[in-house]
């Protein structure tokens, strides 16, 4: 019997920080991940991590206000206050663990400007900050000798008598199914980017944890809030970090005009992401783009700065677009990047299912609201990964393991696999995923409306029917990626359902949710969260008030 006090699902920054905190609290903790830990998508975070350090005249209240304004006042202010007060200590802890942050000319930790913030409070490691932090946390986990189930795939959460008490998982290398008992489970599985095509996200980012929680009755919240990053490469969707604009890069239309002057005259290219993405899309839609793109111009930054601080972007431009950013602008467009919504949790990471926690992008503790500020995502992962790990360990302390009928769980999954392997149809996961992703991008993109979202909702049963008929080309059990991709598609369909229902419910424009049929923000009726909960009678949509402490909503201008 495999068993642990705390089982962390996912090995990105939230998962590693949660596991480390649970271990330091004395729990027997393990991580289970479908990829090698440092291949987690946190690896792709480029720009930096926000913190208000007082030694440079900054303070957490200013950081909190910028975050609340950025969220279009949908973020819960108590959670935002906690995140911003903990930012400094977490940053210093990371440096003490060994993260080599860039420093300024005086030898102090250096910062760069990021969108939607009045001060430069983004600490960074060139343009691969996530990778640097991820490797250091992995070193800490190896030092602590934390067990890692590497390249295992979680199939289902085990809930008995209303309490989460483990998972059913498959060892990918052998195809064998196991039950892992746990006194508490923390979902840290990241976002759902591959539900959209194109996306900046890696192939592994398929909403697994969000769907796992949704399937056992945990509500998901604000799923309609899907962030489109302003600077992604056309076609491939590869991310061009906001750090480029933080260092002073310009956005240009086909006439060479810095068009952000029209939309955000004060902050220009460093307005919040939703504002910049909408501005770009408007330029493109009104004919001032170039083949569906606008241009990001870094030439004036100089070769030395680009080599020191934007080296990865220099390589990406050459490899994926054939563009040398030192000599010419690079074509970019808005692209799906992040989900502000996720599994509804409290500040301790708890869901409504006892024993089940969530942290990071798959969770919604509501610090991002309608629009996440760049570099607040890494902060979210370490602050709430830390807190959820501690609380999950406290929950497990003194509890007994539940008696589980392991054979029943394993046999049930083996029967499902047998049925899947026996199918003989022409339907494949790849075509279904591509069709679904394009539909999501079309109808739930930068701009939405009732007609488009309703038509997308009407498509979902058809996608589910195709999924139910999908067959495998690989009939083996050893490292069967055909099987994994098919199982992920099931999770993606659950996520799609909650996103579309949330979008139809919210009849206003707020943050990333821009409706052409309801173009204005409506605080009187919609200063509230939208929750979607799976029930025996189908999905149920409900609402929850936003927590406001001291910052009253006001018009959002940049």
Phi, psi and omega per residue, in radians:
X1 nan 2.182 3.052
X2 -1.525 2.244 -3.113
X3 -2.689 2.550 -3.138
X4 -2.589 2.602 3.068
X5 -1.036 -0.854 -3.110
X6 -2.216 2.192 3.075
X7 -1.984 2.106 3.136
X8 -1.762 2.143 3.141
X9 -1.716 1.920 -3.105
X10 1.958 2.396 -3.012
X11 -2.133 0.479 3.000
X12 -1.380 -2.819 -3.064
X13 -1.110 -0.713 3.123
X14 -1.119 -0.779 -3.123
X15 -1.138 -0.777 3.135
X16 -1.133 -0.733 -3.127
X17 -1.178 -0.656 3.101
X18 -1.140 -0.774 -3.136
X19 -1.111 -0.698 3.138
X20 -1.143 -0.738 3.129
X21 -1.147 -0.720 3.124
X22 -1.136 -0.719 3.104
X23 -1.090 -0.771 -3.138
X24 -1.166 -0.345 3.074
X25 -1.522 0.032 3.061
X26 1.665 0.105 -3.098
X27 -1.441 2.642 2.921
X28 -1.415 1.833 -2.963
X29 -2.085 2.588 3.049
X30 -2.460 2.702 3.036
X31 -1.952 2.440 3.011
X32 -2.128 2.250 -3.027
X33 -2.477 2.447 -3.132
X34 -1.389 -0.141 3.033
X35 -2.321 2.901 3.001
X36 -0.978 2.370 -2.979
X37 -0.855 -0.758 -3.086
X38 -1.404 0.084 2.945
X39 -1.666 0.073 3.077
X40 -1.073 2.750 -2.987
X41 -1.248 -0.279 3.004
X42 -0.963 -0.439 3.099
X43 -0.977 -0.458 -3.046
X44 -1.571 -0.132 -3.137
X45 -1.172 2.219 -2.970
X46 -1.833 -0.875 -2.785
X47 -1.267 -0.758 -3.108
X48 2.720 -2.965 -3.124
X49 -2.357 2.310 -3.060
X50 -1.484 2.505 2.975
X51 -2.846 2.496 3.095
X52 -1.738 1.765 3.124
X53 -1.627 2.274 -3.028
X54 -1.263 -0.307 -3.103
X55 -1.210 -0.155 3.098
X56 -2.106 0.415 3.043
X57 1.408 0.133 3.128
X58 -1.574 2.869 3.072
X59 -2.617 2.729 -3.016
X60 -1.146 -0.497 -3.135
X61 -1.122 -0.678 3.111
X62 -1.160 -0.712 3.083
X63 -1.076 -0.757 -3.138
X64 -1.092 -0.774 -3.135
X65 -1.092 -0.774 3.126
X66 -1.054 -0.658 3.128
X67 -1.186 -0.746 3.137
X68 -1.148 -0.786 3.085
X69 -1.092 -0.756 3.110
X70 -1.041 -0.622 -3.125
X71 -1.270 -0.035 -3.030
X72 1.013 0.626 3.051
X73 1.147 0.343 3.064
X74 -1.671 -0.236 3.120
X75 -1.258 2.511 3.073
X76 -1.345 2.099 -2.941
X77 -1.246 -0.450 3.080
X78 -1.171 -0.705 3.121
X79 -1.195 -0.689 3.125
X80 -1.130 -0.731 3.094
X81 -1.023 -0.773 -3.140
X82 -1.108 -0.809 -3.117
X83 -1.041 -0.744 -3.064
X84 -1.295 -0.546 3.077
X85 -1.279 -0.518 -3.134
X86 -1.507 -0.163 -3.035
X87 -1.049 -0.836 -3.113
X88 -1.042 -0.940 3.114
X89 -1.011 -0.680 3.130
X90 -1.147 -0.717 3.125
X91 -1.067 -0.805 -3.136
X92 -1.141 -0.674 3.077
X93 -1.031 -0.749 3.133
X94 -1.094 -0.705 3.128
X95 -1.138 -0.704 3.125
X96 -1.164 -0.519 3.073
X97 -1.239 -0.407 3.090
X98 2.262 0.166 3.087
X99 -1.284 2.144 -3.078
X100 -1.598 1.429 3.122
X101 -1.208 2.622 3.036
X102 -1.062 2.611 3.130
X103 -2.147 2.779 -3.140
X104 -1.538 -3.049 -3.067
X105 -1.140 -0.346 3.123
X106 -1.627 0.023 3.124
X107 1.545 0.001 3.093
X108 -1.465 2.846 3.062
X109 -0.989 2.238 -3.075
X110 -1.590 2.700 3.130
X111 -2.229 2.802 2.973
X112 -2.271 2.772 3.116
X113 -1.352 2.545 3.046
X114 -2.358 2.796 -3.004
X115 -1.045 2.478 3.020
X116 1.370 0.174 -3.098
X117 -2.178 2.417 -3.088
X118 -1.323 -0.356 -3.123
X119 -2.144 2.738 2.995
X120 -1.429 1.761 -3.110
X121 -2.262 0.425 -3.120
X122 -1.775 1.974 3.134
X123 -1.575 2.522 -2.890
X124 -2.645 2.795 2.947
X125 -2.100 1.653 -3.056
X126 0.812 -2.153 3.075
X127 -2.166 0.651 3.048
X128 -2.483 0.846 -3.044
X129 -1.081 -0.786 -3.117
X130 -1.038 -0.757 3.132
X131 -1.062 -0.757 -3.119
X132 -1.096 -0.782 -3.134
X133 -1.184 -0.720 -3.103
X134 -1.034 -0.796 -3.116
X135 -1.150 -0.667 3.130
X136 -1.168 -0.762 3.116
X137 -1.122 -0.632 3.103
X138 -1.119 -0.673 3.059
X139 -1.047 -0.726 3.128
X140 -1.115 -0.674 3.119
X141 -1.175 -0.701 3.089
X142 -1.131 -0.692 3.098
X143 -1.081 -0.656 3.141
X144 -1.420 -0.106 3.129
X145 1.043 0.712 3.076
X146 -1.311 2.331 -3.133
X147 -1.195 2.329 3.068
X148 -2.152 2.084 2.981
X149 -1.494 1.614 -3.000
X150 -1.549 2.296 -3.082
X151 1.065 0.888 2.950
X152 -2.046 2.567 -3.069
X153 -2.079 2.133 -3.141
X154 -1.407 2.168 -3.076
X155 -1.644 -0.593 -3.015
X156 -2.886 2.560 2.980
X157 -1.477 2.501 3.069
X158 -1.697 2.086 3.096
X159 -2.165 2.088 3.091
X160 -2.193 2.314 -3.089
X161 0.904 0.691 3.061
X162 1.387 0.049 -3.053
X163 -2.091 2.363 3.114
X164 -1.329 2.218 -3.045
X165 -2.419 0.472 3.051
X166 2.539 -2.968 -3.131
X167 -2.440 2.734 2.880
X168 -1.754 2.243 -3.048
X169 -2.429 2.767 3.123
X170 -2.058 2.285 2.998
X171 -1.357 1.975 -2.990
X172 -1.095 -0.628 -3.068
X173 -1.118 -0.503 -3.092
X174 -2.030 -0.348 -3.043
X175 1.395 0.088 -3.123
X176 -1.343 2.514 -3.137
X177 -1.768 2.358 -3.115
X178 -2.286 2.733 2.915
X179 -1.865 2.293 3.029
X180 -2.014 1.998 3.094
X181 -1.358 2.547 3.083
X182 -2.667 2.578 3.081
X183 -1.396 -0.483 3.014
X184 -2.582 2.611 -3.132
X185 -2.186 2.284 3.087
X186 -1.981 2.071 3.087
X187 -1.504 2.084 3.117
X188 -2.346 0.930 -2.927
X189 -1.665 0.074 3.083
X190 1.379 -2.790 -2.966
X191 -1.606 -2.650 -3.039
X192 -2.457 0.512 -2.968
X193 -0.910 -0.630 -3.068
X194 -1.268 -0.045 2.974
X195 -1.176 -0.350 3.126
X196 -1.974 2.504 3.058
X197 -2.270 2.131 0.009
X198 -1.460 3.023 3.110
X199 -2.614 2.700 3.029
X200 -1.310 -0.188 -2.972
X201 -1.436 2.711 3.120
X202 -1.221 2.873 -3.108
X203 -1.056 -0.435 -3.067
X204 -1.404 -0.160 -2.979
X205 -1.540 1.554 -2.947
X206 -2.209 0.339 3.027
X207 1.236 0.424 -3.045
X208 -0.980 -0.908 -3.061
X209 -1.162 -0.694 3.110
X210 -1.028 -0.787 -3.131
X211 -1.205 -0.695 3.124
X212 -1.014 -0.772 3.130
X213 -1.209 -0.735 3.123
X214 -1.026 -0.675 -3.107
X215 -1.168 -0.441 -3.135
X216 -1.787 0.261 2.996
X217 1.653 0.109 3.062
X218 -1.375 2.266 -3.130
X219 -1.167 2.566 2.932
X220 -1.890 2.602 -2.942
X221 -2.286 2.421 3.066
X222 0.964 0.683 -3.095
X223 -1.199 -0.316 3.110
X224 -1.230 -0.242 -3.081
X225 -1.488 1.519 -3.092
X226 -1.889 2.110 -3.060
X227 -1.523 2.205 2.978
X228 -1.729 2.060 -3.141
X229 -1.290 2.442 -3.081
X230 -1.211 -0.457 -3.000
X231 -2.154 1.571 3.019
X232 -2.232 2.602 -3.121
X233 -1.205 2.395 3.139
X234 -1.035 2.401 3.064
X235 1.491 -1.093 -3.065
X236 -1.377 -0.492 -3.086
X237 1.347 0.132 -3.129
X238 -1.086 2.387 -3.061
X239 -1.308 2.333 2.918
X240 -1.895 1.973 -2.940
X241 -0.959 2.551 2.991
X242 -1.080 -0.332 3.078
X243 -1.007 -0.488 3.101
X244 -1.105 -0.811 3.078
X245 -1.213 -0.558 3.070
X246 -1.086 -0.555 3.105
X247 -1.467 -0.117 3.043
X248 2.053 0.187 3.121
X249 -1.145 2.641 -3.101
X250 -1.897 2.642 2.980
X251 -1.778 2.261 -3.091
X252 -2.200 2.569 2.990
X253 -1.652 -2.982 -3.052
X254 -1.143 -0.349 3.140
X255 -1.584 0.070 -3.111
X256 1.355 0.244 -3.093
X257 -1.547 2.390 2.998
X258 -1.360 1.521 -2.934
X259 -1.211 -0.286 -3.141
X260 -1.107 -0.287 3.058
X261 -0.977 -0.567 -3.120
X262 -1.335 -0.517 -2.967
X263 -1.818 -0.581 -3.100
X264 -2.539 1.273 -2.977
X265 -1.090 -0.397 -3.116
X266 -1.465 -0.792 -3.054
X267 -1.852 -0.149 3.036
X268 0.894 -2.184 -3.087
X269 -1.144 -0.251 -3.111
X270 -1.808 0.457 2.888
X271 -1.205 3.003 -3.117
X272 -1.132 2.770 -2.992
X273 -1.064 -0.699 -3.113
X274 -1.133 -0.662 3.135
X275 -1.145 -0.789 -3.113
X276 -1.167 -0.736 3.134
X277 -1.086 -0.756 3.114
X278 -1.123 -0.665 3.140
X279 -1.120 -0.773 3.105
X280 -1.072 -0.794 -3.097
X281 -1.112 -0.649 3.098
X282 -1.124 -0.765 3.094
X283 -1.019 -0.770 -3.133
X284 -1.139 -0.826 -3.087
X285 -1.122 -0.534 -3.089
X286 -1.620 0.178 2.980
X287 1.556 0.201 -3.139
X288 -1.787 0.206 3.051
X289 -1.621 -3.059 3.109
X290 -2.234 1.832 -3.133
X291 0.923 0.811 3.089
X292 1.380 0.253 -3.113
X293 -2.326 2.918 2.822
X294 -2.076 -3.067 -3.038
X295 -2.059 2.460 3.003
X296 -1.874 2.093 -3.016
X297 -1.927 1.995 3.129
X298 -1.898 -0.023 -2.945
X299 -0.985 -0.685 -3.064
X300 -1.266 -0.173 -3.129
X301 -1.261 -0.425 3.123
X302 1.648 2.571 -3.066
X303 -1.129 -0.620 -3.085
X304 -1.151 -0.810 3.140
X305 -1.128 -0.748 -3.141
X306 -1.061 -0.753 -3.135
X307 -1.137 -0.631 -3.083
X308 -1.408 -0.746 -2.948
X309 -1.964 -0.259 -3.087
X310 -2.299 0.635 -3.039
X311 -1.124 -0.655 -3.123
X312 -1.197 -0.669 3.123
X313 -1.175 -0.613 3.059
X314 -1.024 -0.792 3.132
X315 -1.184 -0.732 -3.141
X316 -1.066 -0.760 3.127
X317 -1.018 -0.754 -3.130
X318 -1.238 -0.767 -3.029
X319 -1.266 -0.693 -2.988
X320 -1.818 -0.339 -3.107
X321 -2.225 -0.118 -3.105
X322 1.145 0.518 -3.079
X323 -2.087 2.293 3.021
X324 -1.651 1.850 -3.028
X325 -1.142 -0.242 3.063
X326 -1.284 -0.332 -2.996
X327 -2.142 -0.317 -3.117
X328 -2.676 2.702 3.098
X329 -1.177 2.762 -3.129
X330 -1.961 2.393 -3.115
X331 -1.341 2.245 -3.112
X332 -2.376 2.856 3.099
X333 -2.674 2.816 3.061
X334 -1.102 2.442 3.121
X335 -2.535 2.555 -3.110
X336 -1.024 2.339 -2.968
X337 -2.355 -0.648 -2.902
X338 -2.749 2.656 3.043
X339 -1.985 2.051 3.086
X340 -1.268 -0.550 3.111
X341 -1.284 3.060 3.129
X342 2.869 -2.870 -3.113
X343 -1.184 2.187 -3.132
X344 -1.140 2.129 3.077
X345 -2.300 2.869 2.930
X346 -1.592 -3.032 -3.054
X347 -1.219 -0.259 3.055
X348 -1.563 0.036 -3.132
X349 1.513 0.050 -3.073
X350 -1.342 2.396 2.944
X351 -1.617 -3.109 3.105
X352 -1.330 -0.180 3.110
X353 -1.565 1.982 -3.112
X354 -0.972 2.367 -3.139
X355 1.526 -0.131 -3.140
X356 -1.911 2.185 -3.130
X357 -2.129 2.880 3.042
X358 -2.641 2.591 3.107
X359 -2.661 2.759 -3.138
X360 1.484 -2.720 -3.015
X361 -1.158 -0.490 3.135
X362 -1.258 -0.293 -3.091
X363 -1.723 2.793 2.995
X364 -2.296 1.557 3.010
X365 -1.479 -0.097 3.040
X366 1.287 0.884 2.973
X367 -1.741 -0.165 -3.108
X368 -1.911 -0.358 3.075
X369 0.967 -2.196 -3.091
X370 -1.508 -0.203 -3.101
X371 -2.827 2.130 3.120
X372 -1.440 2.364 2.972
X373 -1.311 2.446 3.055
X374 -0.979 2.454 3.120
X375 1.327 0.009 2.948
X376 -1.480 -0.244 -3.102
X377 -1.256 -0.787 3.095
X378 -1.096 -0.638 3.097
X379 -1.098 -0.799 3.094
X380 -0.961 -0.784 -3.070
X381 -1.101 -0.779 -3.056
X382 -1.368 -0.645 -3.131
X383 -1.181 -0.888 -3.057
X384 -1.524 -0.372 2.928
X385 -1.083 -0.816 3.107
X386 -1.007 -0.885 -3.062
X387 -1.163 -0.740 -3.132
X388 -1.186 -0.632 3.097
X389 -1.080 -0.761 3.108
X390 -1.092 -0.798 -3.061
X391 -1.215 -0.678 3.117
X392 -1.114 -0.625 3.084
X393 -1.182 -0.701 3.107
X394 -1.119 -0.710 3.115
X395 -1.060 -0.730 -3.078
X396 -1.274 -0.455 -3.062
X397 -1.046 2.098 3.099
X398 1.505 -0.166 3.106
X399 -1.402 2.664 3.067
X400 -1.690 2.678 3.029
X401 -1.229 2.490 3.075
X402 -1.357 2.554 3.004
X403 -1.330 2.157 -3.112
X404 -2.087 2.482 3.043
X405 -1.490 1.518 -3.023
X406 -1.036 -0.748 -3.085
X407 -1.050 -0.686 3.135
X408 -1.103 -0.763 3.141
X409 -1.134 -0.802 -3.119
X410 -1.151 -0.782 -3.127
X411 -1.090 -0.655 3.124
X412 -1.078 -0.760 3.118
X413 -1.205 -0.681 3.114
X414 -1.076 -0.641 3.090
X415 -1.126 -0.753 3.103
X416 -1.066 -0.750 3.134
X417 -1.125 -0.700 3.137
X418 -1.058 -0.750 3.109
X419 -1.107 -0.724 -3.126
X420 -1.142 -0.778 -3.115
X421 -1.167 -0.433 -3.082
X422 -1.454 -0.181 -3.114
X423 -1.172 2.494 3.086
X424 -2.330 1.517 3.125
X425 -2.359 3.078 3.090
X426 -1.634 -0.032 3.131
X427 -1.331 2.330 3.106
X428 -2.224 2.591 -3.138
X429 -0.973 -0.625 -2.996
X430 -1.115 -0.796 -3.121
X431 -1.228 -0.677 3.119
X432 -1.094 -0.782 -3.130
X433 -1.088 -0.724 -3.141
X434 -1.145 -0.792 3.140
X435 -1.107 -0.739 3.122
X436 -1.110 -0.791 -3.111
X437 -1.085 -0.711 3.121
X438 -1.185 -0.648 3.109
X439 -1.159 -0.716 3.109
X440 -1.096 -0.751 -3.134
X441 -1.127 -0.664 -3.102
X442 -1.231 -0.780 -2.983
X443 -1.774 -0.274 3.127
X444 -2.165 0.558 -3.082
X445 -1.506 -2.548 -3.085
X446 -1.020 -0.699 3.084
X447 -2.118 2.484 3.124
X448 -2.329 2.898 2.970
X449 -2.672 2.949 -3.050
X450 -1.042 -0.795 -3.087
X451 -1.061 -0.799 -3.124
X452 -1.144 -0.761 -3.118
X453 -1.191 -0.648 3.096
X454 -1.160 -0.669 3.105
X455 -1.163 -0.632 3.081
X456 -1.155 -0.722 3.091
X457 -1.050 -0.686 3.129
X458 -1.203 -0.399 3.104
X459 -1.340 -0.461 -2.972
X460 -1.062 -0.715 3.074
X461 -1.022 -0.636 3.103
X462 -1.135 -0.720 3.079
X463 -1.096 -0.683 3.123
X464 -1.153 -0.672 3.096
X465 -1.101 -0.751 3.110
X466 -1.114 -0.709 3.109
X467 -1.067 -0.707 -3.139
X468 -1.159 -0.308 3.121
X469 -1.790 -0.112 -3.043
X470 -1.080 2.368 3.124
X471 -2.072 2.863 -3.067
X472 -1.802 2.435 2.988
X473 -1.420 -0.609 3.109
X474 -1.605 2.030 -3.109
X475 -1.720 0.123 -3.135
X476 -1.528 3.051 3.138
X477 -1.917 -0.249 -3.055
X478 -1.489 2.041 3.103
X479 0.763 0.975 -3.077
X480 -1.546 1.588 3.132
X481 -1.189 -0.467 3.044
X482 -1.004 -0.756 3.106
X483 -1.159 -0.808 -3.108
X484 -1.048 -0.821 -3.112
X485 -1.105 -0.601 3.110
X486 -1.199 -0.760 3.106
X487 -1.102 -0.690 3.111
X488 -1.069 -0.625 3.136
X489 -1.035 -0.646 3.086
X490 -1.073 -0.720 3.084
X491 -1.114 -0.713 -3.099
X492 -1.107 -0.635 3.134
X493 -1.154 -0.654 3.067
X494 -1.116 -0.716 3.116
X495 -1.124 -0.734 3.141
X496 -1.030 -0.743 -3.137
X497 -0.996 -0.816 -3.070
X498 -1.242 -0.607 3.114
X499 -1.129 -0.836 -3.084
X500 -1.165 -0.746 3.128
X501 -1.109 -0.708 3.096
X502 -1.116 -0.692 -3.139
X503 -1.152 -0.709 3.124
X504 -1.165 -0.646 -3.101
X505 -1.167 -0.725 -3.039
X506 -1.424 1.777 -3.060
X507 -1.708 1.160 3.067
X508 -2.877 3.054 2.947
X509 -1.922 2.169 3.130
X510 -2.634 2.235 3.116
X511 1.011 -2.286 -3.080
X512 -1.293 -0.208 -3.117
X513 -1.602 1.621 -3.081
X514 -1.893 1.887 -3.133
X515 -1.779 2.190 3.113
X516 -1.219 -0.398 3.138
X517 -1.570 -0.236 3.024
X518 -2.358 1.334 -2.932
X519 -1.307 -0.193 -3.049
X520 -1.897 2.679 2.994
X521 -1.299 2.453 -3.054
X522 -2.217 1.512 -3.101
X523 -1.187 -0.501 -3.108
X524 -1.115 -0.703 -3.063
X525 -1.868 -0.363 -2.954
X526 -2.264 0.378 2.982
X527 -1.414 1.152 -3.049
X528 -2.763 2.758 3.095
X529 -1.507 2.652 3.032
X530 -1.896 2.168 3.127
X531 -1.952 2.487 3.032
X532 -2.164 2.221 -3.092
X533 -2.227 2.276 3.078
X534 -1.374 2.271 3.081
X535 -2.198 3.047 3.100
X536 -1.099 -0.399 -3.132
X537 -1.722 0.234 -3.131
X538 1.851 -3.130 -3.107
X539 -1.193 2.437 3.139
X540 -2.065 2.257 -3.109
X541 -1.812 2.313 3.130
X542 -2.467 3.131 -3.086
X543 -2.334 2.757 -3.099
X544 -2.526 2.378 -3.131
X545 -1.146 2.629 3.024
X546 -1.379 2.428 3.099
X547 -1.451 2.090 3.122
X548 -2.047 2.221 3.129
X549 -1.737 -1.068 -3.101
X550 -2.500 -0.048 3.139
X551 -1.855 1.832 -3.130
X552 -1.369 2.527 -3.129
X553 -1.030 2.438 3.058
X554 -2.485 2.951 -3.129
X555 -1.067 2.430 -3.050
X556 -1.704 1.950 3.124
X557 -2.231 2.481 3.058
X558 -2.195 nan nan
